[in-house]
Amino acid sequence: METTPPPIHPVDSRTSFLEEKAFKSRTVLLYGPINDNVAQDIVRRLIALAADSNEPIDMLMCSPGGHLESGDSIHDVVRFISAPVNMIGTGWVGSAATHVYLSVPRERRFCLPNTRFLIHQPSGGAGGQATDIAIQAREIIKARERIARTIARETGQPFERVMADIERDRWMSPEEALDYGLVGRIVERQADIRS
């Protein structure tokens, strides 16, 4: 009995075409909330591109953030692979996405003119027994200090200032983020990154 493969829908072939073009152009897209599945996909792409060549990888990101540890995974792998990564903010880069954005040296941090940045302390929904809530609260405090240390290290801002700045939501325009040290350069065209 002969079977024929299922028909390829236009969406499937278009997606496959776009994936191939993105890989060939050494571009990774991080759009939307960050979770374990997104982190796994981004890490897989970064490792594959780094195995393919040591040429720079461009990561375009527009993300409100999300799960901190998933962001940690992407942050650490960007620093781990041998190929350099250019971070390019667009739309908005917030919370855990800002942590990912800060995984590269300042000279490799770019943003487009309408990008907004958000830094703040981690949040959590503690529940359960009092002892478990206390444990979760201690872990959130540790995470807040770790995030503040990363922001301070990568921006050159004093740790105490960063701790004060992340106490509440701190929004920044591209120019404010440039002054703060989050952004290395505001660009308008792809060619601006290579110059």
Secondary structure, 3 states (H helix, E strand, C coil): CCCCCCCCCHHHHHHHHHHHHHHHCCEEEEECCECHHHHHHHHHHHHHHHHHCCCCEEEEEEECCECHHHHHHHHHHHHHCCCCEEEEEEEEEECHHHHHHCCCCHHHEEECCCCEEEECCCCCCCCCCHHHHHHHHHHHHHHHHHHHHHHHHHHCCCHHHHHHHCCCCEEECHHHHHHHCCCCEECCCHHHHHC
